[in-house]
Amino acid sequence: MKIFSYVIIAISLALIIFNFTKVDFSNPFEGKSTVALIGVVSGFCAIFLMLIFRISKSIEEKSKED
């Protein structure tokens, strides 16, 4: 599971970078820029969820040791 979460985080970072290049900063909330901003936000959400998942797994492993 550790490798899986790192792969998801890497894919999310790649999508954030890709979508960030598609944002038109003169009109960020019009046309395709809106879709790109949604992609950036969803990428950050995916990373955040994977970090929560990793923390919960480490807590689970520590609680099994006791």
N, C-alpha and C positions, 0 to 999 in steps of 0.2 A: 504493500500500500504506500510505502514511503516513496518509491520510484514513481508511482502513479500520480501522487500529489505534486511531485516536482515537475512531471511532464505537463500536467494541467496548468501549473503556474507559468511554465515557460511558454506554452501556447497562448495563455492569456496575455502575457507581456508582449508577445509578438503581435497579437491582435490589437492591443492598445497602441503600439507604435504605428502599425499600419493605419488604423483608423484616425490617429492623431494627424497623420500626414494628409488625410483627406478633408480635414476641417478647413473651411474658408473663413479666415479670421476677420474679414471685413463684414461678413454676414453669417455668423456662426449658427443662427437659429432658422435658417432658410434652406430649403432644398435638401441636397445630399449631405450638407453639413450637419443637419439634425440627426440623420442616421449615423453618421460618424461619431457624433457626441454620445449617442445612445450606446454605440459599440464600445467606446472608451469607458463609459460608466459600467457597462455590464462586465467588461474585462476586470475592472477593479473589484466588482462584486464577486467574481469568480475567485480572484486571488484571496480576498477576505474570507470567503467560505472555506477555501482550502487551508488557510492558516488556522481557522477555527477547528477544522477537522484534524489537523496535525496536533494541535494542542489537546483536543479531547482524546486522541489516541495515546498521547504521552501520559495523560492523567489516568487513563484506563490501565495502562501498563504498570504505572506506579502503584495503583490501588490493588492490582493483582499480586504484587510482590509482598504486600503486608499480610 
